[in-house]
Amino acid sequence: MRIFVSAILVAASCFGANFSGASALEFAKKAVAFGPRPPGSEANKKLAAYIASQVKADGAELIEDAFTARTPKGEIAMRNIIAKFPGKSGRAIVITGHFDTKLFPGRKFVGANDGGSSTAVLLELGRVMAHQPRVDDLYLVWFDGEEAIREEWEGEDNLYGSRHLAERWRKDGTVGRVKALINVDMIGDRHLNIKREMQGNARVRDLVWQTAAKLGYQAYFTDESINEEDDHMPFVKMGFPAIDVIDVDYDPWHKDEDTIDKISAQSLKIVGTVMQEVIHRLEQ
């Protein structure tokens, strides 16, 4: 297995830099340093601006998908941040995650794993994919408004950014160009345990799990199954080949203890390396 992994990493170095867990952890620290980041907050806006600046630095096309969400607390201005690395095939690969945090009035919930880890993995993917020739368009999407505004997850009080973009891409025909859409969420846990989310596309899910196994990460991408409502679901419902990569076994979930000390550079590297290799395989 070590020989096989080495061969893959050598191949990866031929088409770009390798994913760095240490670099991703630094991105997570920067996200968390903004403090609680619920939609509409100043911290949320500052993090969105930081992400946008990194997208520009990576040489990608920046697309700011601004919209007004109708929430139980009234209308809130939100925006998804999209980095587009253009290819030549007319097809597209999409990696997504959310950058907002759950609103807990009176608490300092910084969401290091729940919001911070997905932000970080996407930022590091942007760094390693920067200035590379691509076969397919590669989209990295940071969703706003994944979390419910009320305390409980009910009805349409959630997934604001992903529902908005899924509808937009359905209308403009992007749905027909997408080879795979992979959402990552809560993937920085030191005790990484990613189960198969079964509502998504079986072909894409199998590709991700097979890739993880060939990289030697089968202990972290397990064969246990779950059903999870997350940012992939608006796309699944509209016919996109979409899946969710999420670790739901996380004790500090939605607690103030979801802090940066709970995040592992190794876990970020495992997920990021799998995503990088899956992108490479999808372009073959």
C-alpha positions as YAML, in Angstrom:
chain: A
units: angstrom
residues:
- id: 1
  name: MET
  ca: [0.00, 0.00, 0.00]
- id: 2
  name: ARG
  ca: [2.86, 2.39, 0.79]
- id: 3
  name: ILE
  ca: [4.25, 1.95, -2.72]
- id: 4
  name: PHE
  ca: [0.82, 2.66, -4.23]
- id: 5
  name: VAL
  ca: [0.32, 5.77, -2.11]
- id: 6
  name: SER
  ca: [3.76, 7.06, -3.04]
- id: 7
  name: ALA
  ca: [2.98, 6.59, -6.71]
- id: 8
  name: ILE
  ca: [-0.24, 8.58, -6.37]
- id: 9
  name: LEU
  ca: [1.51, 11.40, -4.52]
- id: 10
  name: VAL
  ca: [4.22, 11.55, -7.17]
- id: 11
  name: ALA
  ca: [1.51, 11.71, -9.83]
- id: 12
  name: ALA
  ca: [-0.23, 14.45, -7.88]
- id: 13
  name: SER
  ca: [2.95, 16.49, -7.80]
- id: 14
  name: CYS
  ca: [3.04, 16.37, -11.58]
- id: 15
  name: PHE
  ca: [-0.23, 18.27, -11.91]
- id: 16
  name: GLY
  ca: [0.15, 20.63, -8.96]
- id: 17
  name: ALA
  ca: [1.16, 21.09, -5.36]
- id: 18
  name: ASN
  ca: [0.07, 18.56, -2.76]
- id: 19
  name: PHE
  ca: [-2.63, 19.42, -0.25]
- id: 20
  name: SER
  ca: [-1.11, 20.61, 3.03]
- id: 21
  name: GLY
  ca: [-2.90, 19.87, 6.29]
- id: 22
  name: ALA
  ca: [-0.78, 22.45, 8.07]
- id: 23
  name: SER
  ca: [-1.73, 25.13, 5.56]
- id: 24
  name: ALA
  ca: [-5.42, 24.16, 5.81]
- id: 25
  name: LEU
  ca: [-5.23, 24.40, 9.60]
- id: 26
  name: GLU
  ca: [-3.86, 27.94, 9.27]
- id: 27
  name: PHE
  ca: [-6.84, 28.81, 7.06]
- id: 28
  name: ALA
  ca: [-9.16, 27.36, 9.73]
- id: 29
  name: LYS
  ca: [-7.47, 29.51, 12.38]
- id: 30
  name: LYS
  ca: [-8.01, 32.60, 10.24]
- id: 31
  name: ALA
  ca: [-11.69, 31.78, 9.79]
- id: 32
  name: VAL
  ca: [-12.21, 31.18, 13.51]
- id: 33
  name: ALA
  ca: [-10.37, 34.40, 14.38]
- id: 34
  name: PHE
  ca: [-13.26, 36.37, 12.88]
- id: 35
  name: GLY
  ca: [-15.45, 35.02, 15.70]
- id: 36
  name: PRO
  ca: [-19.08, 33.85, 15.34]
- id: 37
  name: ARG
  ca: [-20.08, 34.16, 11.67]
- id: 38
  name: PRO
  ca: [-23.87, 33.83, 11.31]
- id: 39
  name: PRO
  ca: [-25.41, 35.21, 8.11]
- id: 40
  name: GLY
  ca: [-25.69, 38.99, 8.03]
- id: 41
  name: SER
  ca: [-23.10, 39.55, 10.75]
- id: 42
  name: GLU
  ca: [-20.02, 41.73, 10.30]
- id: 43
  name: ALA
  ca: [-17.80, 38.72, 10.96]
- id: 44
  name: ASN
  ca: [-19.57, 36.80, 8.22]
- id: 45
  name: LYS
  ca: [-19.02, 39.68, 5.78]
- id: 46
  name: LYS
  ca: [-15.35, 39.98, 6.75]
- id: 47
  name: LEU
  ca: [-14.74, 36.27, 6.25]
- id: 48
  name: ALA
  ca: [-16.52, 36.39, 2.87]
- id: 49
  name: ALA
  ca: [-14.24, 39.27, 1.87]
- id: 50
  name: TYR
  ca: [-11.19, 37.29, 3.00]
- id: 51
  name: ILE
  ca: [-12.28, 34.25, 0.98]
- id: 52
  name: ALA
  ca: [-12.83, 36.47, -2.05]
- id: 53
  name: SER
  ca: [-9.32, 37.93, -1.70]
- id: 54
  name: GLN
  ca: [-7.84, 34.43, -1.61]
- id: 55
  name: VAL
  ca: [-9.82, 33.40, -4.70]
- id: 56
  name: LYS
  ca: [-8.34, 36.35, -6.58]
- id: 57
  name: ALA
  ca: [-4.84, 35.52, -5.33]
- id: 58
  name: ASP
  ca: [-5.29, 31.97, -6.66]
- id: 59
  name: GLY
  ca: [-5.96, 33.35, -10.12]
- id: 60
  name: ALA
  ca: [-9.52, 32.03, -10.25]
- id: 61
  name: GLU
  ca: [-12.55, 33.86, -11.53]
- id: 62
  name: LEU
  ca: [-14.46, 35.26, -8.54]
- id: 63
  name: ILE
  ca: [-18.25, 34.95, -8.66]
- id: 64
  name: GLU
  ca: [-20.14, 36.53, -5.78]
- id: 65
  name: ASP
  ca: [-23.62, 35.05, -5.69]
- id: 66
  name: ALA
  ca: [-25.52, 37.60, -3.59]
- id: 67
  name: PHE
  ca: [-29.17, 37.12, -2.66]
- id: 68
  name: THR
  ca: [-31.71, 38.08, -0.01]
- id: 69
  name: ALA
  ca: [-32.99, 35.20, 2.11]
- id: 70
  name: ARG
  ca: [-36.40, 35.24, 3.73]
- id: 71
  name: THR
  ca: [-35.85, 33.85, 7.22]
- id: 72
  name: PRO
  ca: [-37.88, 33.56, 10.44]
- id: 73
  name: LYS
  ca: [-36.04, 36.69, 11.61]
- id: 74
  name: GLY
  ca: [-36.84, 38.67, 8.47]
- id: 75
  name: GLU
  ca: [-34.87, 39.25, 5.28]
- id: 76
  name: ILE
  ca: [-31.11, 38.71, 5.52]
- id: 77
  name: ALA
  ca: [-28.58, 39.56, 2.82]
- id: 78
  name: MET
  ca: [-26.42, 36.54, 2.08]
- id: 79
  name: ARG
  ca: [-23.86, 35.60, -0.53]
- id: 80
  name: ASN
  ca: [-22.16, 32.48, -1.77]
- id: 81
  name: ILE
  ca: [-18.53, 32.84, -2.81]
- id: 82
  name: ILE
  ca: [-17.58, 30.91, -5.95]
- id: 83
  name: ALA
  ca: [-14.12, 30.33, -7.40]
- id: 84
  name: LYS
  ca: [-14.08, 29.17, -11.00]
- id: 85
  name: PHE
  ca: [-10.94, 27.60, -12.45]
- id: 86
  name: PRO
  ca: [-11.82, 27.35, -16.15]
- id: 87
  name: GLY
  ca: [-11.23, 24.24, -18.24]
- id: 88
  name: LYS
  ca: [-11.76, 23.40, -21.90]
- id: 89
  name: SER
  ca: [-14.14, 20.42, -21.95]
- id: 90
  name: GLY
  ca: [-17.39, 22.23, -21.20]
- id: 91
  name: ARG
  ca: [-17.94, 19.91, -18.22]
- id: 92
  name: ALA
  ca: [-17.63, 20.91, -14.56]
- id: 93
  name: ILE
  ca: [-16.51, 19.52, -11.18]
- id: 94
  name: VAL
  ca: [-17.80, 21.20, -8.01]
- id: 95
  name: ILE
  ca: [-16.49, 21.03, -4.43]
- id: 96
  name: THR
  ca: [-18.60, 22.86, -1.85]
- id: 97
  name: GLY
  ca: [-18.86, 23.65, 1.85]
- id: 98
  name: HIS
  ca: [-20.37, 26.28, 4.14]
- id: 99
  name: PHE
  ca: [-18.59, 29.21, 5.79]
- id: 100
  name: ASP
  ca: [-21.34, 30.51, 8.10]
- id: 101
  name: THR
  ca: [-21.82, 29.45, 11.71]
- id: 102
  name: LYS
  ca: [-24.95, 28.71, 13.71]
- id: 103
  name: LEU
  ca: [-26.58, 31.72, 15.37]
- id: 104
  name: PHE
  ca: [-26.55, 31.39, 19.16]
- id: 105
  name: PRO
  ca: [-27.46, 34.77, 20.70]
- id: 106
  name: GLY
  ca: [-25.40, 35.57, 23.77]
- id: 107
  name: ARG
  ca: [-22.87, 32.84, 23.09]
- id: 108
  name: LYS
  ca: [-19.47, 32.83, 21.42]
- id: 109
  name: PHE
  ca: [-19.91, 29.88, 19.07]
- id: 110
  name: VAL
  ca: [-17.00, 30.02, 16.59]
- id: 111
  name: GLY
  ca: [-17.67, 26.76, 14.73]
- id: 112
  name: ALA
  ca: [-14.09, 25.65, 14.20]
- id: 113
  name: ASN
  ca: [-15.22, 22.33, 12.78]
- id: 114
  name: ASP
  ca: [-18.81, 23.21, 11.83]
- id: 115
  name: GLY
  ca: [-18.07, 25.94, 9.27]
- id: 116
  name: GLY
  ca: [-14.35, 26.44, 9.82]
- id: 117
  name: SER
  ca: [-13.08, 23.09, 8.53]
- id: 118
  name: SER
  ca: [-15.01, 23.23, 5.25]
- id: 119
  name: THR
  ca: [-13.90, 26.82, 4.71]
- id: 120
  name: ALA
  ca: [-10.29, 25.77, 5.25]
- id: 121
  name: VAL
  ca: [-10.32, 22.72, 2.99]
- id: 122
  name: LEU
  ca: [-11.76, 24.77, 0.12]
- id: 123
  name: LEU
  ca: [-9.21, 27.55, 0.63]
- id: 124
  name: GLU
  ca: [-6.34, 25.06, 0.59]
- id: 125
  name: LEU
  ca: [-7.76, 23.35, -2.50]
- id: 126
  name: GLY
  ca: [-7.79, 26.76, -4.17]
- id: 127
  name: ARG
  ca: [-4.13, 27.23, -3.28]
- id: 128
  name: VAL
  ca: [-3.05, 23.87, -4.71]
- id: 129
  name: MET
  ca: [-5.19, 24.25, -7.83]
- id: 130
  name: ALA
  ca: [-4.00, 27.79, -8.55]
- id: 131
  name: HIS
  ca: [-2.68, 28.66, -12.01]
- id: 132
  name: GLN
  ca: [-3.00, 25.09, -13.32]
- id: 133
  name: PRO
  ca: [-4.35, 24.14, -16.74]
- id: 134
  name: ARG
  ca: [-7.64, 22.29, -16.31]
- id: 135
  name: VAL
  ca: [-9.59, 19.82, -18.41]
- id: 136
  name: ASP
  ca: [-12.95, 20.62, -16.79]
- id: 137
  name: ASP
  ca: [-14.20, 23.78, -15.13]
- id: 138
  name: LEU
  ca: [-13.52, 23.46, -11.40]
- id: 139
  name: TYR
  ca: [-15.84, 25.33, -9.05]
- id: 140
  name: LEU
  ca: [-15.09, 25.79, -5.37]
- id: 141
  name: VAL
  ca: [-18.19, 27.09, -3.59]
- id: 142
  name: TRP
  ca: [-18.43, 28.51, -0.07]
- id: 143
  name: PHE
  ca: [-22.11, 28.53, 0.95]
- id: 144
  name: ASP
  ca: [-23.68, 31.13, 3.20]
- id: 145
  name: GLY
  ca: [-26.72, 30.28, 5.30]
- id: 146
  name: GLU
  ca: [-26.31, 26.54, 5.75]
- id: 147
  name: GLU
  ca: [-27.37, 26.76, 9.38]
- id: 148
  name: ALA
  ca: [-30.93, 27.33, 10.60]
- id: 149
  name: ILE
  ca: [-31.66, 30.82, 11.89]
- id: 150
  name: ARG
  ca: [-34.00, 29.49, 14.57]
- id: 151
  name: GLU
  ca: [-32.66, 27.08, 17.17]
- id: 152
  name: GLU
  ca: [-34.19, 24.01, 15.57]
- id: 153
  name: TRP
  ca: [-33.67, 22.72, 12.00]
- id: 154
  name: GLU
  ca: [-37.17, 22.95, 10.53]
- id: 155
  name: GLY
  ca: [-38.76, 23.34, 7.10]
- id: 156
  name: GLU
  ca: [-36.81, 25.69, 4.82]
- id: 157
  name: ASP
  ca: [-35.02, 27.49, 7.64]
- id: 158
  name: ASN
  ca: [-31.65, 26.10, 6.53]
- id: 159
  name: LEU
  ca: [-29.55, 25.50, 3.41]
- id: 160
  name: TYR
  ca: [-30.28, 29.02, 2.15]
- id: 161
  name: GLY
  ca: [-27.14, 29.35, 0.03]
- id: 162
  name: SER
  ca: [-27.21, 25.88, -1.49]
- id: 163
  name: ARG
  ca: [-30.92, 26.09, -2.30]
- id: 164
  name: HIS
  ca: [-30.34, 29.44, -4.02]
- id: 165
  name: LEU
  ca: [-27.41, 28.21, -6.12]
- id: 166
  name: ALA
  ca: [-29.03, 24.88, -7.01]
- id: 167
  name: GLU
  ca: [-32.03, 26.73, -8.40]
- id: 168
  name: ARG
  ca: [-29.82, 29.20, -10.25]
- id: 169
  name: TRP
  ca: [-27.74, 26.45, -11.83]
- id: 170
  name: ARG
  ca: [-30.85, 24.47, -12.73]
- id: 171
  name: LYS
  ca: [-32.26, 27.44, -14.58]
- id: 172
  name: ASP
  ca: [-29.07, 28.34, -16.47]
- id: 173
  name: GLY
  ca: [-28.33, 24.74, -17.51]
- id: 174
  name: THR
  ca: [-25.22, 24.22, -15.37]
- id: 175
  name: VAL
  ca: [-26.85, 21.06, -14.00]
- id: 176
  name: GLY
  ca: [-26.20, 19.34, -17.33]
- id: 177
  name: ARG
  ca: [-22.47, 20.12, -17.24]
- id: 178
  name: VAL
  ca: [-21.66, 18.87, -13.74]
- id: 179
  name: LYS
  ca: [-19.80, 15.56, -13.52]
- id: 180
  name: ALA
  ca: [-19.83, 15.57, -9.73]
- id: 181
  name: LEU
  ca: [-20.66, 17.87, -6.84]
- id: 182
  name: ILE
  ca: [-19.06, 16.97, -3.52]
- id: 183
  name: ASN
  ca: [-19.99, 18.82, -0.34]
- id: 184
  name: VAL
  ca: [-17.63, 18.68, 2.64]
- id: 185
  name: ASP
  ca: [-18.78, 19.49, 6.17]
- id: 186
  name: MET
  ca: [-17.37, 18.95, 9.68]
- id: 187
  name: ILE
  ca: [-14.28, 17.14, 8.41]
- id: 188
  name: GLY
  ca: [-11.65, 18.51, 10.82]
- id: 189
  name: ASP
  ca: [-12.40, 16.27, 13.81]
- id: 190
  name: ARG
  ca: [-9.29, 14.65, 15.34]
- id: 191
  name: HIS
  ca: [-11.20, 11.36, 15.39]
- id: 192
  name: LEU
  ca: [-12.21, 11.38, 11.73]
- id: 193
  name: ASN
  ca: [-15.01, 8.94, 10.91]
- id: 194
  name: ILE
  ca: [-16.81, 9.65, 7.63]
- id: 195
  name: LYS
  ca: [-19.78, 7.40, 6.96]
- id: 196
  name: ARG
  ca: [-21.49, 6.89, 3.61]
- id: 197
  name: GLU
  ca: [-24.32, 9.42, 3.23]
- id: 198
  name: MET
  ca: [-26.82, 7.40, 1.22]
- id: 199
  name: GLN
  ca: [-29.13, 10.03, -0.29]
- id: 200
  name: GLY
  ca: [-26.53, 11.25, -2.77]
- id: 201
  name: ASN
  ca: [-25.29, 9.90, -6.09]
- id: 202
  name: ALA
  ca: [-24.01, 6.31, -5.79]
- id: 203
  name: ARG
  ca: [-21.46, 6.62, -8.62]
- id: 204
  name: VAL
  ca: [-19.79, 9.69, -7.15]
- id: 205
  name: ARG
  ca: [-19.92, 8.26, -3.63]
- id: 206
  name: ASP
  ca: [-18.26, 5.03, -4.78]
- id: 207
  name: LEU
  ca: [-15.54, 6.99, -6.57]
- id: 208
  name: VAL
  ca: [-14.73, 8.97, -3.42]
- id: 209
  name: TRP
  ca: [-14.64, 5.88, -1.18]
- id: 210
  name: GLN
  ca: [-12.58, 3.90, -3.69]
- id: 211
  name: THR
  ca: [-10.12, 6.78, -3.97]
- id: 212
  name: ALA
  ca: [-9.85, 7.06, -0.19]
- id: 213
  name: ALA
  ca: [-9.15, 3.32, 0.07]
- id: 214
  name: LYS
  ca: [-6.46, 3.43, -2.62]
- id: 215
  name: LEU
  ca: [-4.80, 6.30, -0.77]
- id: 216
  name: GLY
  ca: [-4.76, 4.20, 2.39]
- id: 217
  name: TYR
  ca: [-7.53, 6.14, 4.14]
- id: 218
  name: GLN
  ca: [-10.16, 3.39, 4.38]
- id: 219
  name: ALA
  ca: [-10.10, 3.61, 8.19]
- id: 220
  name: TYR
  ca: [-11.49, 7.16, 7.93]
- id: 221
  name: PHE
  ca: [-14.00, 6.60, 5.10]
- id: 222
  name: THR
  ca: [-16.04, 3.76, 6.56]
- id: 223
  name: ASP
  ca: [-18.75, 1.50, 5.17]
- id: 224
  name: GLU
  ca: [-21.30, 2.53, 7.79]
- id: 225
  name: SER
  ca: [-24.23, 4.44, 6.30]
- id: 226
  name: ILE
  ca: [-26.23, 7.53, 7.33]
- id: 227
  name: ASN
  ca: [-28.87, 9.85, 5.90]
- id: 228
  name: GLU
  ca: [-28.00, 13.49, 6.46]
- id: 229
  name: GLU
  ca: [-29.74, 16.70, 5.40]
- id: 230
  name: ASP
  ca: [-26.92, 18.98, 4.25]
- id: 231
  name: ASP
  ca: [-25.91, 21.36, 1.46]
- id: 232
  name: HIS
  ca: [-25.80, 18.56, -1.11]
- id: 233
  name: MET
  ca: [-29.54, 17.88, -0.87]
- id: 234
  name: PRO
  ca: [-30.90, 20.84, -2.88]
- id: 235
  name: PHE
  ca: [-28.64, 19.66, -5.71]
- id: 236
  name: VAL
  ca: [-29.62, 16.01, -5.32]
- id: 237
  name: LYS
  ca: [-33.29, 17.01, -5.55]
- id: 238
  name: MET
  ca: [-32.62, 18.89, -8.79]
- id: 239
  name: GLY
  ca: [-30.78, 16.06, -10.48]
- id: 240
  name: PHE
  ca: [-27.15, 16.94, -9.84]
- id: 241
  name: PRO
  ca: [-24.75, 14.02, -9.22]
- id: 242
  name: ALA
  ca: [-24.08, 15.27, -5.69]
- id: 243
  name: ILE
  ca: [-22.88, 13.70, -2.43]
- id: 244
  name: ASP
  ca: [-22.02, 14.73, 1.12]
- id: 245
  name: VAL
  ca: [-18.72, 14.02, 2.88]
- id: 246
  name: ILE
  ca: [-19.43, 14.62, 6.58]
- id: 247
  name: ASP
  ca: [-18.31, 13.35, 9.97]
- id: 248
  name: VAL
  ca: [-21.40, 13.49, 12.21]
- id: 249
  name: ASP
  ca: [-19.71, 11.91, 15.24]
- id: 250
  name: TYR
  ca: [-18.50, 15.11, 16.90]
- id: 251
  name: ASP
  ca: [-19.25, 15.73, 20.58]
- id: 252
  name: PRO
  ca: [-18.75, 19.55, 20.51]
- id: 253
  name: TRP
  ca: [-21.30, 19.97, 17.70]
- id: 254
  name: HIS
  ca: [-23.15, 23.27, 18.23]
- id: 255
  name: LYS
  ca: [-21.36, 23.76, 21.54]
- id: 256
  name: ASP
  ca: [-19.02, 26.58, 22.51]
- id: 257
  name: GLU
  ca: [-16.30, 23.92, 22.77]
- id: 258
  name: ASP
  ca: [-16.18, 23.66, 18.95]
- id: 259
  name: THR
  ca: [-12.87, 25.51, 19.01]
- id: 260
  name: ILE
  ca: [-9.68, 25.38, 16.97]
- id: 261
  name: ASP
  ca: [-7.93, 23.00, 19.38]
- id: 262
  name: LYS
  ca: [-10.42, 20.30, 18.30]
- id: 263
  name: ILE
  ca: [-9.26, 20.52, 14.67]
- id: 264
  name: SER
  ca: [-6.61, 18.19, 13.25]
- id: 265
  name: ALA
  ca: [-4.26, 19.09, 10.42]
- id: 266
  name: GLN
  ca: [-4.10, 15.37, 9.62]
- id: 267
  name: SER
  ca: [-7.88, 15.10, 9.20]
- id: 268
  name: LEU
  ca: [-7.93, 18.17, 6.95]
- id: 269
  name: LYS
  ca: [-5.11, 16.67, 4.90]
- id: 270
  name: ILE
  ca: [-6.87, 13.31, 4.55]
- id: 271
  name: VAL
  ca: [-10.07, 14.86, 3.22]
- id: 272
  name: GLY
  ca: [-8.27, 17.45, 1.09]
- id: 273
  name: THR
  ca: [-5.96, 14.86, -0.46]
- id: 274
  name: VAL
  ca: [-8.93, 12.65, -1.33]
- id: 275
  name: MET
  ca: [-10.71, 15.61, -2.93]
- id: 276
  name: GLN
  ca: [-7.61, 16.54, -4.93]
- id: 277
  name: GLU
  ca: [-7.20, 13.00, -6.23]
- id: 278
  name: VAL
  ca: [-10.92, 12.66, -7.03]
- id: 279
  name: ILE
  ca: [-10.75, 15.85, -9.10]
- id: 280
  name: HIS
  ca: [-7.78, 14.38, -10.98]
- id: 281
  name: ARG
  ca: [-9.61, 11.11, -11.61]
- id: 282
  name: LEU
  ca: [-12.78, 12.85, -12.79]
- id: 283
  name: GLU
  ca: [-10.73, 14.72, -15.39]
- id: 284
  name: GLN
  ca: [-9.33, 11.52, -16.89]
...
